[in-house]
Amino acid sequence: MTKYAHPESEGFGKRLARLRKSAGYTQEQLASELGISRRRIAYYEAESDHPPANLLADLARILNIPVEQFLSSGPVTRKTRTTLSPRLERRLKQIERLSAKPKQQLLSIVDTFIEAEQNRTGSRS
């Protein structure tokens, strides 16, 4: 925090950490998505009061927030996506490259989890 910042305001680093966690990413996972080291993510979260301009658009895209709200101190609303998150898309591509038997086993497991959740919530999609 800079010496001129209001003590109750959330700086970039704290905001990045909060948004990363709410999106379900570890520092390692976010770093992997960005193609940078985990140490850089840790630095941005702990030491940085200013966003890295060259990574800002990618951070906003991966964390599913508009850049404008990423920089503001106000509440953050998630964008509605019509496409898959980069994280899910990467995993689906990895599943597609599996041979037939492991792919079928994995899809069976996924189907079991989806069915259990639908039964728990009483919803069908």
GIBEL-V21593 format. One record per residue. RES is the residue in one letter. PHI is phi as a letter, one per 20 degrees, with the letter a starting at -180 (NA if undefined). OMEGA is omega in whole degrees, 0 to 359 (none if undefined). D_CENTER is the distance of its C-alpha to the mean C-alpha in Angstrom with 1 decimal. Layout:
# GIBEL-V21593
res=RES phi=PHI omega=OMEGA d_center=D_CENTER
res=RES phi=PHI omega=OMEGA d_center=D_CENTER
This chain:
# GIBEL-V21593
res=M phi=NA omega=177 d_center=23.8
res=T phi=f omega=183 d_center=26.6
res=K phi=f omega=180 d_center=30.0
res=Y phi=e omega=182 d_center=30.1
res=A phi=f omega=176 d_center=26.9
res=H phi=f omega=186 d_center=27.4
res=P phi=g omega=181 d_center=26.8
res=E phi=e omega=180 d_center=24.9
res=S phi=f omega=181 d_center=22.6
res=E phi=e omega=178 d_center=19.0
res=G phi=f omega=182 d_center=18.7
res=F phi=g omega=183 d_center=15.9
res=G phi=f omega=179 d_center=15.1
res=K phi=f omega=179 d_center=15.0
res=R phi=f omega=179 d_center=12.9
res=L phi=g omega=180 d_center=10.3
res=A phi=f omega=181 d_center=10.5
res=R phi=f omega=181 d_center=10.5
res=L phi=f omega=178 d_center=7.5
res=R phi=f omega=181 d_center=5.5
res=K phi=f omega=181 d_center=7.5
res=S phi=f omega=176 d_center=7.5
res=A phi=e omega=176 d_center=4.0
res=G phi=n omega=180 d_center=5.7
res=Y phi=d omega=166 d_center=5.1
res=T phi=e omega=176 d_center=8.6
res=Q phi=g omega=181 d_center=9.9
res=E phi=f omega=181 d_center=11.3
res=Q phi=f omega=179 d_center=8.4
res=L phi=f omega=178 d_center=6.7
res=A phi=f omega=179 d_center=10.4
res=S phi=f omega=178 d_center=11.1
res=E phi=f omega=182 d_center=8.9
res=L phi=e omega=182 d_center=10.6
res=G phi=m omega=178 d_center=13.9
res=I phi=c omega=181 d_center=14.7
res=S phi=e omega=175 d_center=15.8
res=R phi=f omega=180 d_center=14.2
res=R phi=f omega=178 d_center=17.1
res=R phi=f omega=177 d_center=16.0
res=I phi=f omega=179 d_center=12.7
res=A phi=g omega=178 d_center=15.1
res=Y phi=f omega=180 d_center=17.5
res=Y phi=g omega=182 d_center=15.4
res=E phi=f omega=186 d_center=14.5
res=A phi=e omega=191 d_center=18.1
res=E phi=d omega=191 d_center=20.4
res=S phi=e omega=174 d_center=19.2
res=D phi=e omega=184 d_center=20.2
res=H phi=c omega=181 d_center=19.5
res=P phi=f omega=174 d_center=16.4
res=P phi=f omega=186 d_center=17.0
res=A phi=g omega=182 d_center=18.2
res=N phi=f omega=180 d_center=17.7
res=L phi=d omega=188 d_center=14.0
res=L phi=g omega=180 d_center=13.4
res=A phi=f omega=179 d_center=13.1
res=D phi=f omega=177 d_center=10.6
res=L phi=g omega=180 d_center=8.3
res=A phi=f omega=180 d_center=8.9
res=R phi=f omega=183 d_center=8.6
res=I phi=f omega=181 d_center=5.2
res=L phi=e omega=175 d_center=4.0
res=N phi=m omega=176 d_center=6.9
res=I phi=c omega=175 d_center=9.5
res=P phi=f omega=180 d_center=12.9
res=V phi=g omega=182 d_center=13.9
res=E phi=g omega=180 d_center=16.9
res=Q phi=f omega=177 d_center=15.1
res=F phi=f omega=183 d_center=12.9
res=L phi=e omega=184 d_center=16.3
res=S phi=e omega=178 d_center=18.1
res=S phi=e omega=180 d_center=18.9
res=G phi=f omega=180 d_center=19.1
res=P phi=f omega=182 d_center=17.0
res=V phi=d omega=175 d_center=13.7
res=T phi=d omega=180 d_center=13.7
res=R phi=f omega=175 d_center=11.0
res=K phi=f omega=173 d_center=12.4
res=T phi=e omega=182 d_center=14.0
res=R phi=e omega=171 d_center=13.0
res=T phi=d omega=178 d_center=15.9
res=T phi=d omega=180 d_center=14.2
res=L phi=f omega=174 d_center=11.8
res=S phi=f omega=179 d_center=8.1
res=P phi=g omega=181 d_center=8.6
res=R phi=f omega=180 d_center=7.6
res=L phi=f omega=179 d_center=10.1
res=E phi=g omega=179 d_center=12.4
res=R phi=f omega=180 d_center=12.8
res=R phi=f omega=179 d_center=13.7
res=L phi=f omega=177 d_center=16.1
res=K phi=f omega=178 d_center=17.7
res=Q phi=f omega=178 d_center=18.3
res=I phi=f omega=179 d_center=19.9
res=E phi=g omega=182 d_center=22.0
res=R phi=e omega=178 d_center=23.5
res=L phi=f omega=174 d_center=24.7
res=S phi=f omega=189 d_center=28.4
res=A phi=g omega=185 d_center=29.6
res=K phi=f omega=178 d_center=30.3
res=P phi=f omega=179 d_center=27.0
res=K phi=f omega=180 d_center=25.1
res=Q phi=f omega=179 d_center=27.3
res=Q phi=f omega=180 d_center=26.9
res=L phi=f omega=178 d_center=23.1
res=L phi=f omega=177 d_center=23.3
res=S phi=f omega=178 d_center=25.9
res=I phi=f omega=179 d_center=23.6
res=V phi=f omega=179 d_center=20.8
res=D phi=g omega=179 d_center=23.7
res=T phi=f omega=178 d_center=24.9
res=F phi=f omega=180 d_center=21.7
res=I phi=f omega=180 d_center=21.4
res=E phi=f omega=179 d_center=25.1
res=A phi=f omega=179 d_center=25.0
res=E phi=f omega=178 d_center=22.3
res=Q phi=f omega=177 d_center=24.3
res=N phi=f omega=181 d_center=27.4
res=R phi=f omega=184 d_center=26.0
res=T phi=e omega=180 d_center=24.9
res=G phi=m omega=181 d_center=27.8
res=S phi=d omega=176 d_center=25.9
res=R phi=c omega=178 d_center=26.4
res=S phi=c omega=none d_center=24.3
